[in-house]
Amino acid sequence: MTGKAGASTDPKGNEVVLAKGVENATLNAGNAAVSGGKVTFEASITGPEWSKNLVATDIEFKYQVESNGVVVVPEITTAINPTKAGGNLYTFTESNISHSTPAGAGISAALPVKVTITEITYKAADIKYVDDDMNDITADVLKAAGTTLDNTSSSESKLSTSTTGTSFGVGYTSADKTTTKLTAKIISGSGTGVTGEALSAALSTATASGLSTAATALKANAKGDGFVVVQISGIKDLKPLFTLTADTANLTNGTGVAISGFGPGSGAELLKLAIGPAEAGTGIESTKPVTVDAAISAATTFYAYKVKIVGLGETGWLNTTDGLTGRIFSGTISGNRVIKDSDITIEVVEKFAATKAEQTGDKLTVTFNRPVDAGAVKPSDLVINPGTFTIGSIAQAGERAIELTLSGTIASNNVITIGTGVVDKENTANAASGTQTLTATVSGSTTTWAVS
């Protein structure tokens, strides 16, 4: 209970009071006036905390009037509704009250009058929801009349004192929660019908974004002297749900995004991410693993790819030989995460190829776009056609170049074809195409070579 009996007076001695024993409200202010043998009074009261959701018709009051200590208006027999002033504040107003008994008694402006509010009756009470430890969780609970969880009607938050009881739905806001079963039971108020029913339906379609879609219907009525308290058990066993999604829809459920957007020049291949399991996009428990895989469409521009995502990890090298799909991440997450384009980088290995050839004297230096191992290159890997010259030796000329010692006569349009035996030192499966050529042009004592 809140509140206590009290009084409010004015300089003329007129006063408005709560009768002794009326302890379910606090009198804030009141005044009474006499004019033409009639009394008008008003008062402001604060009702108990559990009356905040009530409306004027949920409250009734009775009063009596005394003039100079003599009862001139006995307690009225028909209760009156106050005016709702907001929250649990109410205003009591009565005008032009005439005396009727006792005979001969009068109401005079010259005599002090006393208005006593003799009774305040609450015909409804708010519902409060608590967890296993009696913590107030009302703000987290979905409330509705019947079993529809719309959480908008004012009737969802209170019950009347009607002895037939009222059915009301209960659900728990399931944002960031697992679907652990909950139970609800009425522990204060007058419960009738079903109690302690599992709320499994309320959480069966829980998602990280929102609301339970079904409710367990309880049936109860208020006593009118305190909250109707409903306890929801099992909340402490709920585990957080997190989401892992990609910012660009085409990355996860579309055609993919061109890898040129992630760093490697004009590469036209597409990157597509697969986030699993399926519920990772709508909510996954923090204790359960989630995976992120990257897939590159059929390789055309580059030999190999490595996909990196800041804060998650990277794939191994992906290529047509070992596979174009790789795992970036496998583990648990501790918060919601959106993978943005700016979080992704792609490192590539170019297809192995010669980039230039330069001859000085009898030495022809061939430079490649990747490291090359001269010791693994055989003269037969470099096919001369036509020509009357030969390759006498092959030596290393820097990390990415080999030096060929030529003997014989070189003529314009002589061609050296680089065979598939010349390979990337770091990725031996990344071999020359077998069709790339070096074509000589001889002008006087100078020989130049074009790479094509």
Secondary structure as UniProt FT lines:
FT   STRAND          7..9
FT   TURN            11..12
FT   STRAND          15..18
FT   TURN            20..21
FT   STRAND          26..35
FT   TURN            36..37
FT   STRAND          38..46
FT   HELIX           49..51
FT   TURN            52..53
FT   HELIX           56..58
FT   STRAND          59..67
FT   TURN            68..69
FT   STRAND          70..73
FT   STRAND          83..86
FT   TURN            87..88
FT   STRAND          89..97
FT   TURN            103..104
FT   TURN            109..110
FT   STRAND          113..122
FT   STRAND          124..130
FT   TURN            132..133
FT   HELIX           138..140
FT   STRAND          141..145
FT   TURN            146..147
FT   HELIX           154..157
FT   STRAND          158..160
FT   TURN            163..164
FT   STRAND          166..172
FT   TURN            175..176
FT   STRAND          183..188
FT   STRAND          190..191
FT   STRAND          197..198
FT   HELIX           200..203
FT   TURN            204..205
FT   TURN            208..209
FT   STRAND          216..221
FT   STRAND          228..233
FT   HELIX           235..237
FT   STRAND          241..242
FT   STRAND          244..246
FT   HELIX           249..252
FT   STRAND          257..258
FT   HELIX           259..262
FT   TURN            265..266
FT   STRAND          270..276
FT   HELIX           278..281
FT   STRAND          284..285
FT   TURN            286..287
FT   STRAND          290..296
FT   STRAND          302..309
FT   TURN            310..312
FT   STRAND          313..314
FT   STRAND          318..319
FT   TURN            320..322
FT   STRAND          325..331
FT   STRAND          337..339
FT   HELIX           341..343
FT   STRAND          344..350
FT   STRAND          354..360
FT   TURN            361..362
FT   STRAND          363..368
FT   HELIX           374..376
FT   HELIX           379..381
FT   STRAND          382..385
FT   STRAND          388..396
FT   TURN            399..400
FT   STRAND          401..409
FT   TURN            412..413
FT   STRAND          415..418
FT   TURN            420..421
FT   STRAND          423..424
FT   TURN            428..429
FT   STRAND          437..443
FT   TURN            444..445
FT   STRAND          446..451
//
